[in-house]
């Protein structure tokens, strides 16, 4: 299956939080989108790997993505080495995305920056002919995405590109809140974490509203780029 966009996150819920509305918008416009989770989120303070799997399945249905896979890397301990790169390369070559969306280049959680660099390096390496990978015993063809964009997470990084997602913020919030064990629940007896507060849940919405304000729309999501965005004309910019 060829995808238009492959969104990759270190943990289940990273993609929904970082770029869920952008994904929902592209799907509504007919694009085929998939998600790869690098880990099962097994070190998360709240919930378990098993509950995360159920929640990610529910979130996937809300977003309407075409496919979702989990690579089962060690939460907190995966590294950017040959072994892990080859597994990511297999996914890139399997789905042949035009665009890859991945973790923030800098963030509070150590897995986010690690995941960001791992995916970025793998996107480059995936295009090299002399790196051979097989999937289901079949030799894969090289493939390099045209663009790699990094969504913004905990830290308020300055975006290079901002997407109007005004009509899709509600879909994003539903997908985020599908992760019931992770976020605010007044009745929960689970330990509190930086993302389990009501303030954090509300911040997902008001950050998108503030980015929207800055570009003259209701809601927006921001991304950093690895190379200069290019347009044919200044009139292509809104």
Secondary structure, 3 states (H helix, E strand, C coil): CCCCEEEEECCCCHHHHHHHHHHHHHHHCCCCEEEEEEECCCCCCCCCHHHHHHHHHHHHHHHCCCEEEEEEECCCCCCCCHHHHHHHHHHHHHHCCCEEEECCCCCCCHHHHHHHHHHHHHHHHCCCCCCCCEECCEECCCCCCCEEEEECCCCCCCCCEEEECCCCHHHHHHHHHCCCCCCCCCCCCCCCCCCCCHHHHHHHHHHHHHHHHHHCCCCEEEEEECCCCCCCCHHHCC
